[in-house]
Amino acid sequence: MSPVRTGFPRPLTRRRRFGWPRRVFAQVLLMQLAVATGVTVLATGLFLAPLSAQLDDQAMRRALAIAGTTASPRLAAGLTGGPPSARGPVQTEAERVRAATGAEYVVVMDTRGVRWSHPDPVQIGRVVSTDPSAALAGREVMEIDSGTLGRSARGKVPLRDADGRTVGAVSVGIEYDSVRDRLLGAIPGLLAHAGGALAVGALAAYLISRRLQRQTHDLAFSDISALLAEREAMLHGIREGVVALDRTGSVRLMNDEAQRLLGLGPEAAGRPLDEVLGRGRTADVLAGRVTGEDLVTVRGHRVLIANRMPTDDGGAVATLRDRTELEHLGRELDATRGLIDALRAQDHEHANRMHTLLGLLELEMHEEAVEFVTEVVGVHRATAEQVTEKVHDPLLAALLVGKATVAAERGVSLRLAPDSLLPDRLVDPRELVTVVGNLVDNALDAAAGTPDARVDVSFRTQGRTVVLRVSDSGPGVPEERRELIFTEGWTTKAPPVHGKRGLGLALVRRLAERRGGTATVAGGPDGGAEFAVVLPDALSDAPAEVPSDVPAALEPAEEAR
């Protein structure tokens, strides 16, 4: 009968493999235990090796001391009293000394090597089993040797009479088994101390390994290697800047994108952040002196968004995103919206004027209608002519004409100073358009809603330097905030849809400083605020050509007429 087969697979039995562990802490623990064990065994061996020799030396010196004490002239006189005897004075004295000192034997011999004393009385009268010539020659001898009583530690001294003549020798032996017993008796205590030291070392190794386990998050060496490779690939592959700082505020690492955004090189690693970046908002944001999310900062000509995350070791990791292009797009969107607002305002104004003109014609007030049309066309033409007469650059003139329309819609009078003059020799017109646009927008926001609202713009040139002043009738800027308003991210307005505020004045100052100029704010002549921007080398030496397609855009009233 065949066995019944079920539809469930048999569970796989996983064979357990024993070998070198993969975890970092386990490898370190085993290595530390191996080192501690090896050191303990080595120290124990190094201690035991000389201990045996020390015990031998102590036993031989003890035997020699007993022999030296026993070899007295009174004992030497006993050698002349008759033949060796088991009951003679020499045997009696020797046995007394042996019993008192615990020696294995005390043998007294004459110059012929014949024993006069021995623990075994049978040996008395016989020649000793070892060579006594050295002691009989007057020298002291220490040795480990074997005799009739077995192996012993021996000490031999010459025996002299009252006149100093050598009449024999005294040999004392310490049982060698007692020396070995002392050695073996010392081993358990020594091993106990060694075991205690090994246990303390093992405990310390375990604690260190557990700490290492927490710090490495229980990873294997292969995992750490893979993580390092992945980190390098990620840091150099992402399109965001990453800056890692240690607890002292020094740069730990900086990826390629961060170097590009901050304008730094690999030599920045290991140096303090303030030394690398210099004083400014960028260094304050990365160092954590300015807190928050998505902090705006300007580095060179780049607008950056920074976020900072502290790490467990007291350092931090900061990420940087480039918002320069997005910021440019946002400002172009703001400019487009401004133009749309201007067109909407013109459309409303045009509709009102057309209704007025229609009413005059229906009332058959033809002369009044002609005068009304002439007056409207003249106002527009006068505004355009006034701007183009003082500002010869077409882009900047077009900007001011558009801003004048927006200002009129908001109830603000935008005026050019009578002595303003800006020739058509700008090296970078778009740069000055950015400066003027930001300052005029801020001035319109400040002046709107105030009595007799106005914004005054003035252009002056000194050689190749352009000096721009924009003043308004707003509430002004308190003196304690006149430097703070040029900081990236500082604003009193609600953020726009496309991003964050607080960049306009920072860009104005950055553009001015990049040309070696300045951007400052002070109180206006009639209250409000007055911004002054100095742009060295903003004008070229040779007159620039005016694009042929710009005049048509600057004078819409002329074209409509």
C-alpha positions in Angstrom: 0.0 0.0 0.0 1.5 3.3 -1.1 1.9 6.1 1.4 -0.7 8.9 1.3 0.7 12.1 -0.2 -0.8 15.3 1.0 -0.9 18.6 -0.9 1.2 20.5 1.6 4.9 20.7 1.0 7.2 19.4 3.7 8.8 22.2 5.7 12.3 22.9 4.8 14.8 22.3 7.5 17.3 25.1 7.5 20.8 23.8 8.4 22.5 26.0 10.8 26.0 27.0 9.7 28.7 27.7 12.2 31.5 30.0 11.2 32.8 33.5 11.5 29.9 35.9 12.4 28.8 38.6 10.0 27.8 41.3 12.5 30.4 43.9 13.4 29.8 43.7 17.1 30.1 39.9 17.1 33.4 39.9 15.2 34.8 42.6 17.5 33.6 40.7 20.6 35.2 37.5 19.4 38.5 39.3 18.6 38.5 41.0 21.9 37.8 37.7 23.8 40.6 36.0 21.8 43.0 38.8 22.6 42.0 38.8 26.3 42.3 35.1 26.5 45.7 35.1 24.8 47.0 37.8 27.0 45.8 36.0 30.1 47.4 32.7 29.1 50.6 34.4 28.1 50.8 36.3 31.4 50.1 33.2 33.3 52.8 31.2 31.4 55.3 34.0 31.8 54.6 34.0 35.6 54.8 30.2 36.0 58.0 29.8 34.0 60.2 31.6 36.4 58.2 30.5 39.5 59.6 26.9 39.2 63.2 28.2 39.0 62.5 30.6 42.0 61.2 27.7 44.1 64.2 25.6 43.2 66.6 28.4 44.1 64.8 29.0 47.4 65.0 25.3 48.3 68.7 25.1 47.5 69.5 28.2 49.5 67.5 26.8 52.4 69.4 23.6 52.3 72.7 25.5 52.1 71.7 27.6 55.1 70.9 24.5 57.1 74.1 22.9 56.2 76.1 26.1 57.1 74.4 26.3 60.5 75.0 22.5 61.2 78.7 22.6 60.2 80.1 23.8 63.5 83.5 22.9 65.1 81.7 21.0 67.9 80.3 18.7 65.2 83.7 18.4 63.5 85.2 17.2 66.9 82.7 14.3 66.8 84.5 12.9 63.7 87.6 12.1 65.8 85.8 10.4 68.7 85.7 6.9 67.1 84.2 5.1 64.1 80.9 6.1 62.5 78.0 4.8 64.6 74.2 5.0 64.5 74.2 6.1 68.2 77.2 8.4 68.0 77.1 12.1 68.7 77.3 13.1 65.0 74.2 11.0 64.1 72.4 12.4 67.1 73.1 16.0 66.2 72.3 15.5 62.6 68.9 13.9 63.3 68.1 16.7 65.7 68.8 19.3 63.1 66.8 17.3 60.5 63.8 17.1 62.7 64.0 20.7 63.7 64.3 22.1 60.1 62.1 19.6 58.2 65.0 18.7 55.8 64.8 15.4 54.0 68.3 14.4 55.3 71.4 15.8 57.0 74.5 13.9 56.1 77.9 14.5 57.7 80.8 12.9 55.9 84.6 12.8 56.5 87.3 13.6 54.0 87.0 10.1 52.5 83.3 10.6 51.7 82.2 8.1 54.4 78.8 9.0 56.0 78.7 9.6 59.7 75.0 10.4 59.7 72.0 9.5 57.6 68.2 9.2 58.1 68.6 5.5 57.3 71.1 4.2 59.9 72.1 1.3 57.5 73.8 3.9 55.2 76.1 5.1 58.0 79.7 4.0 57.3 79.2 3.8 53.6 80.5 6.2 51.0 78.1 8.9 49.7 76.5 8.3 46.3 77.3 11.8 44.9 80.7 13.5 44.4 81.7 15.4 47.5 85.0 16.8 46.2 83.8 20.4 45.7 82.6 20.7 49.3 85.7 18.9 50.6 87.8 21.3 48.6 86.3 24.1 50.7 83.6 25.4 48.3 79.9 25.7 49.0 77.6 23.8 46.5 73.9 24.2 45.6 72.3 21.8 43.2 69.3 19.7 42.2 70.5 16.0 42.2 69.3 12.4 42.8 70.7 10.2 45.5 69.7 7.2 47.6 66.6 9.1 48.9 65.6 10.3 45.4 65.7 13.7 43.8 66.3 16.6 46.2 67.5 20.2 46.4 70.9 20.1 48.0 73.3 22.3 49.8 76.9 21.2 50.7 79.4 23.1 52.9 82.9 22.1 54.1 83.1 21.0 57.8 86.1 22.6 59.6 87.6 22.0 63.1 88.6 24.6 65.6 91.8 25.3 63.7 90.0 25.9 60.4 91.1 22.7 58.8 88.6 20.9 56.5 87.8 17.5 58.2 84.7 16.7 56.2 81.5 18.1 54.7 77.8 18.5 55.6 75.2 17.8 52.9 71.5 18.8 53.5 68.7 17.9 51.1 65.2 19.3 50.7 62.7 16.9 49.3 62.0 17.9 45.7 58.5 16.7 45.9 57.7 19.4 48.4 59.1 22.0 45.9 56.7 20.6 43.2 53.9 20.7 45.7 54.5 24.3 46.4 54.5 25.0 42.7 51.3 23.0 42.1 49.7 24.7 45.1 50.4 28.1 43.7 48.7 27.3 40.4 45.1 27.2 41.5 45.4 30.7 43.1 47.2 32.0 40.0 44.5 30.5 37.7 41.8 32.0 39.9 43.3 35.5 39.5 43.9 34.9 35.8 40.3 33.7 35.5 39.0 36.8 37.3 41.1 39.1 35.0 39.8 37.2 32.0 36.2 37.6 33.2 36.7 41.3 33.7 38.2 41.6 30.2 35.4 39.5 28.7 32.8 41.8 30.4 34.5 44.9 29.2 34.7 43.4 25.7 31.0 42.6 25.8 30.1 46.1 26.9 32.3 47.7 24.2 30.7 45.4 21.6 27.2 46.2 22.7 28.0 49.9 22.4 29.5 49.2 19.0 26.4 47.3 18.1 24.2 50.3 18.9 26.4 52.7 17.0 26.6 50.4 13.9 22.8 49.5 14.2 23.7 45.8 14.2 25.1 45.9 10.7 27.6 43.5 9.1 30.8 44.7 7.5 29.4 43.9 4.1 26.4 46.0 4.9 28.5 49.0 6.0 30.6 48.7 2.8 27.4 48.6 0.7 25.9 51.6 2.6 29.1 53.6 2.0 29.0 52.8 -1.7 25.3 53.7 -1.9 25.9 56.9 0.1 28.7 58.0 -2.3 26.5 57.2 -5.3 23.5 59.0 -3.8 25.5 62.1 -2.7 27.1 62.6 -6.1 24.0 61.6 -8.1 21.2 63.7 -6.6 20.6 67.2 -7.9 20.4 68.7 -4.4 23.3 70.1 -2.5 24.2 68.2 0.7 26.4 69.7 3.4 27.3 67.6 6.5 28.7 69.4 9.6 30.3 68.0 12.8 29.5 69.1 16.3 32.2 71.9 16.1 30.6 73.4 13.0 33.2 72.2 10.6 32.4 70.9 7.2 32.4 67.1 7.3 31.5 66.5 3.7 30.0 68.3 0.7 28.7 66.7 -2.4 29.3 68.0 -6.0 26.0 69.9 -6.2 26.7 71.7 -2.9 30.1 72.7 -4.1 28.6 74.1 -7.3 25.8 76.0 -5.6 28.0 77.5 -3.0 30.9 78.1 -5.3 33.4 76.0 -3.2 35.8 73.2 -3.9 36.8 70.0 -2.1 39.3 71.9 0.1 36.3 73.1 2.1 36.1 69.7 3.9 37.5 69.9 7.5 37.3 73.7 7.7 34.9 75.7 9.9 31.7 76.7 8.1 32.1 80.4 8.9 35.7 80.4 7.5 34.5 78.7 4.3 31.4 80.8 3.6 32.2 84.0 5.4 29.7 86.0 7.5 26.2 86.2 6.1 22.8 84.6 6.0 23.9 81.5 4.1 26.4 80.6 6.9 23.8 81.4 9.6 21.2 79.1 8.0 23.6 76.2 7.5 25.0 76.6 11.0 21.5 76.6 12.6 21.6 80.2 13.9 18.5 80.9 11.8 15.9 78.2 12.2 12.9 77.2 10.1 11.9 75.2 7.1 12.6 76.0 3.5 14.8 79.0 4.4 15.6 81.3 1.5 19.2 82.5 1.1 21.2 84.1 -1.7 24.7 82.9 -2.6 26.3 84.8 -5.4 23.7 85.1 -8.1 21.9 82.0 -7.0 18.7 81.8 -4.9 18.8 78.8 -2.6 16.3 77.0 -0.4 18.0 75.4 2.7 16.8 72.9 5.2 18.8 71.7 8.2 18.4 68.5 10.2 20.5 67.9 13.4 22.2 64.5 13.9 22.6 62.3 17.0 26.3 63.1 17.3 25.7 66.9 17.7 26.3 67.7 14.0 23.8 68.4 11.3 23.0 67.8 7.6 21.8 70.6 5.4 20.2 70.3 2.0 20.2 73.0 -0.7 17.9 73.4 -3.6 18.5 75.9 -6.5 15.5 78.2 -6.9 17.2 80.7 -9.2 15.4 79.7 -12.4 12.1 79.3 -10.5 12.6 82.7 -8.9 13.3 84.2 -12.3 10.1 82.6 -13.7 8.2 83.8 -10.7 9.4 87.4 -11.2 8.6 87.2 -14.9 5.1 86.0 -13.8 4.8 88.9 -11.5 5.9 91.3 -14.3 3.4 89.6 -16.6 0.7 90.0 -14.0 1.7 93.7 -13.6 1.3 94.2 -17.4 -2.0 92.4 -17.3 -3.1 94.7 -14.4 -2.0 97.7 -16.5 -3.9 96.5 -19.5 -6.9 95.8 -17.4 -6.7 99.3 -16.0 -6.3 100.8 -19.4 -9.3 98.7 -20.6 -11.4 100.0 -17.8 -10.2 103.5 -18.4 -10.7 103.2 -22.2 -14.3 101.8 -21.6 -15.1 104.8 -19.4 -13.8 107.2 -21.9 -15.6 105.5 -24.8 -18.8 105.8 -22.8 -18.1 109.4 -22.2 -17.4 110.0 -25.8 -20.5 108.2 -26.9 -22.6 110.3 -24.5 -21.1 113.5 -25.9 -21.9 112.4 -29.5 -25.5 111.4 -28.6 -26.0 114.8 -27.0 -24.5 116.3 -30.3 -21.8 118.0 -28.3 -19.3 117.6 -31.0 -16.8 120.2 -30.0 -16.7 118.9 -26.5 -16.1 115.4 -27.9 -13.2 116.6 -30.0 -11.6 118.4 -27.0 -12.1 115.3 -24.8 -10.3 113.0 -27.3 -7.5 115.5 -27.8 -7.0 115.8 -24.0 -6.9 112.0 -23.5 -4.4 111.4 -26.3 -2.3 114.2 -25.1 -2.0 112.8 -21.5 -0.8 109.4 -22.8 1.6 111.0 -25.2 2.9 113.4 -22.6 3.6 110.5 -20.2 5.5 108.4 -22.8 7.4 111.5 -24.0 8.3 112.5 -20.5 9.8 109.1 -19.8 11.6 108.6 -23.1 13.0 112.1 -22.9 14.8 111.4 -19.6 15.4 107.6 -20.0 16.9 106.7 -23.3 17.2 102.9 -22.7 14.1 101.3 -24.3 13.7 98.4 -21.9 13.9 100.7 -18.8 11.6 103.3 -20.4 9.0 100.7 -21.3 9.2 99.4 -17.7 8.6 102.9 -16.3 5.7 103.6 -18.7 4.0 100.3 -17.6 4.6 101.1 -13.9 3.2 104.6 -14.3 -0.1 103.0 -15.6 -0.2 100.6 -12.7 0.5 103.4 -10.3 -2.3 105.5 -11.7 -4.7 102.6 -11.3 -3.6 102.2 -7.6 -4.0 106.0 -7.0 -0.2 106.6 -6.8 1.6 109.3 -8.8 4.8 107.9 -10.3 7.1 110.8 -11.3 10.6 111.2 -12.7 12.9 113.8 -11.1 13.3 116.8 -13.4 17.1 116.4 -13.5 17.0 112.7 -14.3 18.9 111.5 -17.3 19.9 108.0 -18.3 21.8 107.5 -21.6 21.3 104.5 -23.8 24.7 103.0 -22.9 23.8 100.4 -20.3 26.1 97.4 -20.2 23.4 95.1 -18.8 19.9 96.7 -19.2 18.2 93.7 -17.7 20.2 94.1 -14.5 19.0 97.7 -14.0 15.4 96.6 -15.0 15.5 94.1 -12.1 16.8 96.8 -9.6 14.3 99.5 -10.7 11.4 97.0 -10.9 11.9 95.7 -7.4 12.4 99.2 -5.9 9.4 100.7 -7.7 7.1 97.7 -6.7 8.1 98.1 -3.1 7.6 101.9 -3.2 4.1 101.5 -4.8 3.1 99.0 -2.1 4.3 101.4 0.6 2.7 104.5 -0.9 -0.6 103.0 -1.9 -3.4 104.2 0.4 -1.5 107.2 1.8 -2.6 110.8 1.4 -1.0 112.4 -1.7 0.5 109.0 -2.6 3.5 109.4 -4.8 6.7 107.6 -5.9 9.7 109.6 -7.2 12.4 108.0 -9.4 15.7 109.7 -10.1 18.6 108.7 -12.4 22.0 110.3 -12.4 25.2 109.4 -14.0 28.8 110.1 -12.9 31.1 108.9 -15.6 30.3 105.2 -16.1 28.4 105.0 -12.7 24.7 105.1 -12.4 23.1 106.4 -9.2 19.4 105.4 -8.8 17.1 106.9 -6.1 13.5 105.8 -5.4 11.5 107.5 -2.7 7.9 107.1 -1.6 5.3 108.7 0.6 4.8 105.6 2.7 5.4 105.1 6.4 9.2 104.7 5.9 11.6 102.1 7.4 12.5 102.3 11.1 16.2 102.9 11.6 16.8 99.7 13.4 15.4 97.7 10.4 17.3 99.5 7.6 19.8 96.7 7.4 17.5 93.9 8.2 15.2 94.6 5.1 18.1 93.6 2.8 18.3 90.1 4.4 17.0 87.2 2.3 13.6 86.0 3.5 12.8 89.1 5.5 9.4 90.5 4.6 6.2 92.0 6.0 4.0 90.8 3.1 2.1 87.6 2.5 3.9 85.2 0.2 2.9 85.0 -3.4 1.5 81.8 -5.0 4.7 80.9 -6.9 7.0 81.0 -3.9 8.4 83.1 -1.1 8.9 86.9 -0.5 11.9 88.6 1.0 14.2 88.3 -2.1 13.7 91.5 -4.0 15.8 93.9 -1.8 18.3 91.1 -1.2 18.8 90.7 -4.9 19.1 94.5 -5.4 21.9 94.7 -2.8 23.6 91.6 -4.2 23.5 93.0 -7.8 24.9 96.3 -6.6 27.7 94.6 -4.5 28.6 92.3 -7.4 29.5 95.5 -9.4 31.3 97.0 -6.5 28.4 99.3 -5.6 26.0 99.8 -2.7 22.4 99.7 -1.9 21.1 101.6 1.1 17.9 103.0 2.6 17.3 106.2 4.5 14.4 108.6 5.4 12.8 110.4 2.4 12.8 114.2 2.1 9.1 114.4 2.8 8.8 111.3 5.0 8.6 107.7 3.7 11.7 105.8 2.6 14.4 106.7 0.0 16.4 103.8 -1.5 19.8 104.7 -3.1 21.6 102.3 -5.4 25.1 103.0 -6.8 26.1 100.8 -9.8 29.7 101.4 -10.9 30.7 100.6 -14.5 27.0 100.2 -15.5 27.5 102.4 -18.6 29.7 101.5 -21.6 32.1 104.0 -23.2 30.5 103.7 -26.7 26.8 104.5 -27.3 24.7 101.4 -27.7 22.4 100.9 -30.7 18.7 101.2 -30.1 16.7 98.1 -31.3 14.5 99.1 -34.1 11.4 97.3 -32.7 11.4 99.1 -29.3 10.1 102.6 -30.2 6.8 101.2 -31.5 6.3 99.5 -28.1 7.2 102.6 -26.2 4.7 105.0 -27.8 1.4 103.2 -28.1 -0.4 106.6 -28.1 1.5 107.7 -31.2 0.7 104.4 -32.9 -3.0 104.6 -32.1 -3.1 108.1 -33.3 
